[in-house]
């Protein structure tokens, strides 16, 4: 991630700091780790701390809070590799943005659609079918849980309905 990512998602480190712009240019191998990684793999050491990740020794400069969950189960976050460029086919990259307080999601989507049409005209081979949708971060993070939670809610409602029918049957039987 780049240095301005952290301000965009309004997250502060629980220990240490996040990447500087110089570190994002590849001046030295640095990492930000998850709270779990810091506690159990680094033994809650003082920061900066050295950690060997694969063949490289990294300087751990910060600990990300557990609330930073939209990465999924990620223990180590690194800045971009120096000189890394991504081609037009780099569909694995994600975009995170923050709306101005006065902006609406519909306005943001309209702006995205304008830019997508421009990109499709400029790069028809790679961007003609490109789709980007403005989605609130909370909705994006919970989309995998939506279907299982709906099924669970339906099952609980059905169970409650059966219990109510049984109780009403018992009360009716007692009254007769």
C-alpha positions, -999 to 999 in steps of 0.1 A, spaced: 0 0 0 11 36 -5 16 61 24 -17 80 18 -37 48 21 -38 50 59 -53 85 60 -79 75 34 -92 47 55 -88 67 87 -67 41 106 -40 48 131 -13 23 141 -16 8 176 22 9 178 48 26 157 38 43 125 29 36 89 50 40 58 66 73 48 67 84 12 105 77 11 98 41 22 72 37 -5 99 46 -30 119 15 -19 147 31 2 147 2 26 127 -30 33 100 -21 58 68 -37 68 36 -30 89 23 -61 106 -10 -72 121 -16 -70 158 -17 -108 160 16 -112 141 32 -86 164 21 -103 196 27 -139 187 55 -139 161 74 -108 174 66 -113 210 53 -77 213 88 -63 208 95 -26 208 94 -10 174 112 -7 150 120 -44 151 137 -67 127 118 -96 111 130 -121 85 102 -127 60 114 -152 34 149 -143 23 147 -106 33 151 -89 67 125 -63 71 122 -34 96 88 -36 112 78 1 116 42 -3 127 14 -25 140 -20 -22 122 -51 -25 144 -74 -55 142 -101 -31 129 -82 -30 96 -100 -61 83 -108 -54 47 -75 -69 37 -88 -102 51 -64 -123 71 -32 -105 63 -3 -105 87 22 -84 68 17 -53 47 45 -40 25 49 -9 4 51 -13 -34 84 -28 -46 107 -2 -61 103 3 -98 71 -17 -99 48 -8 -127 15 -25 -134 2 -30 -169 -33 -24 -181 -43 -60 -172 -36 -56 -135 -71 -64 -125 -61 -76 -90 -55 -40 -78 -81 -25 -56 -91 12 -53 -100 28 -20 -113 64 -19 -130 87 6 -159 109 -4 -160 146 5 -186 152 31 -208 170 6 -205 142 -21 -229 114 -26 -222 79 -37 -243 85 -69 -221 115 -77 -190 94 -72 -204 67 -94 -212 92 -122 -176 105 -121 -163 69 -122 -185 61 -152 -173 92 -171 -137 81 -165 -144 45 -174 -159 57 -208 -127 77 -214 -105 47 -206 -126 24 -228 -122 48 -257 -84 52 -250 -77 15 -243 -104 -6 -260 -84 -39 -258 -81 -39 -221 -107 -14 -207 -138 -19 -229 -154 -43 -204 -140 -27 -172 -166 -22 -145 -160 -3 -112 -187 3 -87 -186 27 -58 -195 7 -27 -192 17 10 -163 0 27 -186 -15 54 -208 -31 27 -177 -43 8 -163 -59 40 -196 -76 48 -207 -89 14 -193 -124 20 -214 -127 52 -246 -114 38 -259 -147 24 -250 -169 54 -265 -143 78 -297 -141 57 -300 -179 59 -294 -179 96 -320 -152 102 -345 -171 82 -338 -203 101 -342 -185 135 -374 -169 124 -388 -202 113 -378 -218 146 -395 -189 165 -426 -194 144 -427 -231 152 -423 -223 190 -451 -198 189 -474 -222 171 -466 -249 197 -472 -225 227 -505 -213 212 -516 -249 207 -508 -258 243 -527 -227 255 -557 -235 233 -556 -272 245 -556 -260 281 -585 -236 275 -607 -263 260 
